[in-house]
Structures are given as structure tokens and as C-alpha cells.
């Protein structure tokens, strides 16, 4: 009866990837991030850090890639700061997104 179904691990990986994309879509929404940067700049800051809500890797998501493309086109500098997973188990790292505007880079075309 279940011969045509993929193994549960395959289903779980698909579910995980879908969930990560949904989290990233909200976290890396360009309007939201630019508003955060605007507030930080108005407070005298020269950077913001966008962190995932828990230690999961979102830096390879479509939303993350789209945001970094938009930001770099607008002259911001972006980089990903890697963190080891806090469980003391050999798990993949997770990443914070550092966004800076204190360089003289200028908008990219």
C-alpha cells in the first residue's frame, strides 16, 4: 500500500525546506529589513544583524539570496557570519546576515 510513497526522511526534508523558505521569506523581506536599517542609521549605527529565530540555516534560501542581491545593488555590504550549532553535536552551522552601509561602495548595476 505504501510502496509508491517516498521514505519519511524524504518527506521530512521537503517539509523542512518549505518551512525554512517560509521563515526566510518573512525574516528577509526587503521592506522590513530596509526599515530596520533606516531606524539603525537614524540611531547612529552603521550596521544591522539579521539572525534566524533559532539555530537553523537560512542563508541558502531564495529569500536570503534575493535580499542580498537587492541590498548589494543599493550599495550595502553584506556578509554571512557562521555559528556552530549550540547542541555540541556535529550539525551544520547557522548564519547571521550582517548588513553594513559605512563603506563608499555605491549602488551596483
Secondary structure, DSSP 4 states (H G I P E B T S, - for coil): --TTSPPHHHHHHHHHHHHHHHHHHHHT-HHHHHHHHHHHHHTT-SEEEE--SSS---TTSHHHHHHHHHHHHTT-EEEEEEE--TTSS----EEEEEEE--S------
